[in-house]
Amino acid sequence: MDIDDLLAEVVVDATPRETRDLHELTRSWVAERVAPELLPWPADLMDRVLERIRKQIELVEDQTGNMDPKTNFELIIIQTELERFKFLVRSLLRARIKKIDAHPLHVQALHAASLNTPQPLFSPSEHQYLTSHQTLLSTHYSSSFLGQFPVSLQRLDDTTGGISMIDKPDEDKAVFARALRDIGDIFVEGTDRRFEMKRGDVWVVRWSAIRQWVVGAGTGDVELI
Amino acid sequence: MYGETANKLVQNAKRIQSLPHLPPYASDLSRTIIREVRDLDRDVANILAPYGSSFNPSADPSTACALLVNHLCMRRNKRCLLAYHKVRAQKLESYCWEGVDALEQSGSGASGEGGMGSKKEESSLSPEEEEYVRQYSDLLAAYKGQWTDIDLTGSLEPPRDLFIDVRVLKDAGEIQTEYGSITLTKNSQFYVRHGDVERLIAQRYLQRLS
């Protein structure tokens, strides 16, 4: 640990929780939009953010009608901030839903595997959405055509016959990543490339190679940009 | 035979992806394909029948090959049908997210939300798809309901200004805002809070002036 790390820790402690939450939210929003895979649901962070949004909305509702120019101006600032927060959360949720809809069976399997870890992949409502959507889709398929097929061909998660029916995201997609702390040697699987990632470095690298350090999915030493 | 019709269906699906509206459901094509699959399946059963349960592929390569071809064709047909239905379903889902009512356009138009979009889409959904849209919008509403503060279907453009200038394109009646009610009559202009009129802009009652 050198002086930079010590300084960094002091700075982190000095910034208020709200500001840190905003940074975290922005980071997970960017990460979720850039990463090819679905990242674990940041439950604690979202709870805090949503709680704060709710409070601010209440505050705004209380204060409207107050014609004092000073509070009115404050209110506009609060509302602008509120809109921006809402946008971040909305965009994050939509990015997640898009990924869930793109690879439903794959993420469902991952979620089942992550249930006993401290960070499950979905929030409860996302899980509910996924299961009902899958039921809807399979009912739709079977009433449209699948029901008239030979029984051996009616499955939707068939992995025999050379082609698996479960679609997976491309884990080797390249992402832009910035190191927040020194990481050391990174080895890109499937190639003989090896490189060192230092604090502040920006690399274009395969997602699968740095996944274990990324904010939200791993140790949090790397942020996606 | 052997996947030719399925090819047409996939081309059809590819076309749908770039079209702004949903073309009519290709019920003839999919019916032909389903029939083809059933025929192939019967073929397989007929070929296998004399062997009972003791068919050995290496002893009779030509029969094994015929079976394989039939089998691969069935699987291919299934994939093609799935792809076609999936593309259409996705299109319908995106309608639901955008708040365009795919069913409303088909004439049942009870509430005031319909009215835009063309009559062309009247018969373009299969009955199964209509059912699917209905259930999906229920599902979406249920999921959205857990995020009332956020308004999930809201704009995905980052907000810049709290207040924006809008021009009214169609009479939309009176709306309630935190600053009192506004009557939106055609051709008038207002300076309003973005969040209050977002839906109306999406439904093309209002136009945003930049």
Interface residues (C-beta under 8 A of the other chain):
Chain A: L50 I53 R54 I57 V60 E61 T64 I76 Q79 T80 E83 R84 K86 F87 V89 R90 S91 L93 R94 D101 S125 Q128 Y129 S132 H133 L136 L137 T139 H140 Y141 S143 S144 F145 L146 Q148 F149 P150 L153 L156 G161 I163
Chain B: S30 I33 I34 V37 R38 D41 H71 L72 M74 R75 K78 R79 L81 L82 H85 A89 Q90 E93 S126 E128 E129 E131 Y132 Q135 Y136 L139 A142 Y143 Q146 W147 D149 I150 D151 L152 G154 S155 L156 P158 P159 D161 L162 E178 Y179 R193 H194 G195
